[in-house]
Amino acid sequence: MKLVLNENIRGLGSTGDVVTVKDGYGRNYLLPKKLATYPTEGNLQRLRKAREEYLVRESDHIDAARLIAAKVAEKLEGAELTVAMKANDAGQLFGSVTEAILAANLGGLIEVELHEKQIIMGSHWKRIGEYVAVVRLHSEVEVEFPVHVIAEAPTPEVVAEEVDESEEAAEGDDAEVSEDAEAVTAEASEEEKTED
């Protein structure tokens, strides 16, 4: 099925492009959401005009995005993002590093508000290590930045709780040992009485 796109669709095309899609995708998704129309002569003329206007507007946005990207790139240059996550001894994370986590941490680092959809990382990271992610500031402007995923250091309160728990467990073990010793002594004294 051939359709003309009314909007930019990532991976498919931009406004005014004539694209070939599967019938179900076109009928069930693109047409009902008015993301595309049939390629009639009237629709093509309307979209050509809209595309020209879009390109003029977009060139301004691209220039502005490039300026912002240059500022962000300057802030990112030499800076490395470090994300601390809970992990086991083998380096496996409890959970994973997601785009939302990177957007929040990177936004705080460079003092620019980022949305998680602007972060491209391939797949979520589930191990400690060094990675590279990309910030997409505009469809034509992307900036790479290094990310170090490290194990979160236990807080002093957690360490104190673990020490307390181990001491309580040791005291509990001592109590069990003394109870067992008393039981063995009682059994031995009963055996002596029965032998007499």
Secondary structure as UniProt FT lines:
FT   STRAND          2..5
FT   TURN            10..12
FT   TURN            15..16
FT   STRAND          18..20
FT   HELIX           23..25
FT   HELIX           26..30
FT   TURN            31..34
FT   STRAND          36..37
FT   HELIX           41..76
FT   TURN            77..78
FT   STRAND          81..85
FT   TURN            89..90
FT   STRAND          92..97
FT   HELIX           99..110
FT   HELIX           116..118
FT   STRAND          119..120
FT   STRAND          125..127
FT   STRAND          129..138
FT   TURN            139..140
FT   STRAND          141..151
FT   HELIX           156..195
//
